[in-house]
């Protein structure tokens, strides 16, 4: 049986701590930029947040389920605006159509965020090789998306990475082969999500969390965003 290369590469970007976990959050997460936790804080918690198109992949066995991906992306946008947005008093701003060059820049930063978030979540675990990074969370993706603040008026951007694997008869055999080969994969019948809020001025990742749950990526994202700080009374 051949193992789909694209699936292996995408799945391997998810943090080790999420696989087989039953809890919503990984140890020491959500991770917050050190400026937010300073006393007094030097970084404000954003309330006007740009929605970067979500990076979602759903697999049935070894095949990408494109129809399910399209439906899940729609559910994610609805959940963020009508669910999390109202609950956390966040104004989510849609990304307007961009030039091909600007869109390519956004796509590059989506890929960069995935790599940075993966490293940050790995290093936030109890056995972190870099304890100073746990105490002083200062990850970032650079200021290459600063132009989006002028275009949209948002202060920060929300990045969402979601992976789901629907259980099939063949997926159990595939999972065994992947395990023997040392490949990291999303467990069958589960969804995993990594969400991060990035300051558009500096590129700093100011809030980051992960979750794993049932097949619905939109519900898993909701779980990951649940710890995001509420707005003070009377403020938005």
C-alpha positions as CSV (number, residue, x, y, z in Angstrom):
1,X,0.0,0.0,0.0
2,X,1.4,3.4,-1.0
3,X,1.3,6.2,1.5
4,X,0.2,9.6,0.0
5,X,3.2,11.9,0.2
6,X,1.2,15.1,0.5
7,X,-0.7,13.7,3.4
8,X,2.5,12.7,5.2
9,X,4.1,16.1,4.8
10,X,1.0,18.0,5.9
11,X,0.3,15.8,8.9
12,X,3.9,15.9,10.0
13,X,3.6,19.6,10.6
14,X,1.2,19.1,13.5
15,X,2.7,19.1,17.0
16,X,3.6,15.8,18.6
17,X,1.6,16.6,21.8
18,X,-1.7,16.6,19.9
19,X,-1.5,13.0,18.7
20,X,-3.6,10.6,20.8
21,X,-4.4,13.4,23.3
22,X,-7.8,13.7,24.9
23,X,-7.5,17.1,26.5
24,X,-8.3,20.3,24.5
25,X,-5.0,22.1,25.3
26,X,-1.5,20.9,25.3
27,X,0.7,21.5,28.4
28,X,1.7,25.2,29.0
29,X,-0.8,26.4,26.3
30,X,-2.3,28.7,25.3
31,X,1.0,30.4,24.7
32,X,1.0,34.2,25.1
33,X,3.6,36.7,23.9
34,X,5.6,37.9,26.9
35,X,4.5,41.5,26.3
36,X,0.9,40.5,27.0
37,X,1.7,38.9,30.3
38,X,4.0,41.7,31.4
39,X,2.8,43.9,34.3
40,X,1.7,46.3,33.1
41,X,1.3,44.6,29.7
42,X,3.1,46.2,26.7
43,X,0.9,44.4,24.1
44,X,-2.9,44.8,23.9
45,X,-5.2,41.8,23.2
46,X,-6.5,42.5,19.7
47,X,-10.3,42.7,19.2
48,X,-10.3,43.6,15.5
49,X,-8.8,40.5,13.8
50,X,-8.3,39.7,10.1
51,X,-9.3,36.3,9.0
52,X,-6.5,34.7,7.0
53,X,-8.0,32.0,4.8
54,X,-7.8,28.8,6.8
55,X,-5.4,26.0,5.8
56,X,-7.6,23.0,6.1
57,X,-7.1,19.4,4.9
58,X,-9.5,16.5,5.3
59,X,-8.6,12.9,4.3
60,X,-10.7,9.9,3.8
61,X,-8.2,7.1,3.7
62,X,-5.3,8.5,1.6
63,X,-7.5,10.8,-0.6
64,X,-8.2,14.4,0.0
65,X,-11.9,15.0,0.5
66,X,-12.2,18.3,-1.5
67,X,-16.0,18.6,-1.1
68,X,-15.7,18.2,2.7
69,X,-12.9,20.7,2.8
70,X,-15.0,23.3,1.1
71,X,-17.9,22.7,3.5
72,X,-15.6,22.8,6.5
73,X,-14.1,26.1,5.5
74,X,-17.6,27.6,5.2
75,X,-18.4,26.2,8.7
76,X,-15.2,27.7,10.1
77,X,-16.0,31.2,8.9
78,X,-19.6,31.0,10.2
79,X,-18.3,29.6,13.6
80,X,-15.8,32.4,13.9
81,X,-18.2,35.2,13.1
82,X,-21.4,34.0,14.7
83,X,-19.9,31.9,17.5
84,X,-16.5,32.9,18.7
85,X,-16.8,36.5,17.5
86,X,-19.9,37.2,19.6
87,X,-18.7,35.1,22.5
88,X,-15.4,36.8,22.8
89,X,-16.5,40.2,21.4
90,X,-14.1,40.1,18.5
91,X,-14.7,41.8,15.2
92,X,-13.5,39.4,12.5
93,X,-12.6,41.1,9.3
94,X,-12.7,39.2,6.0
95,X,-9.6,39.4,3.7
96,X,-10.5,41.4,0.6
97,X,-9.3,40.2,-2.9
98,X,-5.6,40.9,-3.4
99,X,-3.3,41.2,-6.3
100,X,-1.5,38.0,-7.3
101,X,1.8,39.3,-5.8
102,X,0.1,40.2,-2.5
103,X,-1.8,36.9,-2.4
104,X,1.5,35.0,-2.9
105,X,3.0,37.0,0.0
106,X,0.0,35.9,2.2
107,X,0.4,32.3,1.2
108,X,4.1,32.4,2.1
109,X,3.3,33.7,5.5
110,X,0.6,31.0,6.1
111,X,3.3,28.4,5.4
112,X,5.7,30.2,7.6
113,X,3.2,30.4,10.4
114,X,2.6,26.7,10.3
115,X,6.4,26.0,10.8
116,X,6.8,28.7,13.5
117,X,3.7,27.5,15.4
118,X,4.9,23.9,15.2
119,X,8.2,24.8,16.7
120,X,6.6,27.0,19.4
121,X,4.2,24.3,20.5
122,X,6.9,21.7,20.6
123,X,9.1,23.9,22.7
124,X,6.2,24.8,25.1
125,X,6.0,21.2,26.4
126,X,7.3,20.2,29.8
127,X,10.5,18.8,28.4
128,X,11.3,21.9,26.4
129,X,14.9,22.1,25.3
130,X,14.7,25.9,25.4
131,X,13.1,26.8,28.8
132,X,13.8,30.5,28.2
133,X,11.4,30.3,25.2
134,X,8.7,29.0,27.5
135,X,9.3,31.8,30.0
136,X,9.6,34.5,27.3
137,X,7.4,33.5,24.4
138,X,8.6,35.6,21.5
139,X,8.0,33.8,18.3
140,X,7.1,35.7,15.1
141,X,6.7,35.5,11.3
142,X,8.2,38.9,10.4
143,X,6.4,42.1,9.4
144,X,5.8,41.1,5.8
145,X,2.0,41.3,6.3
146,X,2.0,44.9,7.7
147,X,0.4,46.1,4.5
148,X,-2.8,44.2,5.4
149,X,-3.3,46.5,8.4
150,X,-3.6,49.4,6.0
151,X,-5.9,47.5,3.6
152,X,-8.3,46.1,6.3
153,X,-7.9,48.2,9.4
154,X,-7.4,45.1,11.5
155,X,-4.7,45.1,14.3
156,X,-4.0,41.4,14.1
157,X,-4.6,38.3,11.9
158,X,-6.0,34.9,12.9
159,X,-4.2,31.9,11.3
160,X,-6.0,28.6,11.4
161,X,-4.4,25.2,10.5
162,X,-6.8,22.2,10.6
163,X,-6.3,18.6,9.7
164,X,-8.9,15.8,9.9
165,X,-8.7,12.1,9.1
166,X,-11.9,10.2,8.5
167,X,-11.7,6.6,9.6
168,X,-12.0,3.9,6.9
169,X,-11.2,0.2,6.8
170,X,-7.9,0.9,5.0
171,X,-6.9,3.8,7.2
172,X,-6.1,1.4,10.1
173,X,-3.6,-0.5,8.0
174,X,-2.2,2.8,6.6
175,X,-1.8,4.1,10.2
176,X,0.1,1.0,11.2
177,X,2.5,1.4,8.2
178,X,3.0,5.1,9.0
179,X,3.7,4.3,12.7
180,X,6.4,1.8,11.7
181,X,7.9,4.3,9.4
182,X,8.1,6.9,12.1
183,X,5.6,9.3,10.4
184,X,3.4,11.6,12.4
185,X,-0.2,11.5,11.4
186,X,-3.6,12.6,12.6
187,X,-5.4,9.7,14.3
188,X,-8.3,8.3,12.2
189,X,-11.7,9.8,13.1
190,X,-10.1,12.9,14.7
191,X,-9.5,16.5,13.9
192,X,-6.6,18.7,15.0
193,X,-6.3,22.4,14.9
194,X,-3.7,25.1,15.6
195,X,-4.8,28.7,15.9
196,X,-2.7,31.8,16.3
197,X,-3.2,35.5,16.5
198,X,-0.4,37.5,14.9
199,X,0.2,41.2,15.3
200,X,0.2,42.8,11.8
201,X,2.7,45.5,12.7
202,X,5.4,43.4,14.2
203,X,4.6,39.9,13.0
204,X,4.8,38.6,16.6
205,X,2.7,35.6,17.5
206,X,0.9,37.1,20.5
207,X,-1.5,34.2,21.2
208,X,-1.3,30.5,20.2
209,X,-3.2,27.3,21.1
210,X,-3.9,23.8,19.8
211,X,-6.8,21.3,20.1
212,X,-7.7,17.8,19.0
213,X,-11.2,16.4,18.9
214,X,-13.9,14.7,16.8
215,X,-14.0,15.0,13.0
216,X,-15.4,18.5,12.9
217,X,-12.5,21.0,12.4
218,X,-14.8,24.0,13.1
219,X,-15.7,22.6,16.5
220,X,-12.1,21.8,17.3
221,X,-11.1,25.4,16.4
222,X,-13.8,26.6,18.7
223,X,-12.3,24.6,21.5
224,X,-8.8,25.9,20.7
225,X,-10.1,29.5,20.8
226,X,-12.1,29.1,24.0
227,X,-9.3,30.3,26.3
228,X,-8.8,33.5,24.2
229,X,-9.1,36.4,26.7
230,X,-12.6,38.0,26.9
231,X,-13.0,41.7,26.4
232,X,-13.3,43.8,29.5
233,X,-16.9,44.9,30.3
234,X,-18.0,47.8,28.2
235,X,-15.1,47.3,25.7
236,X,-14.8,45.7,22.3
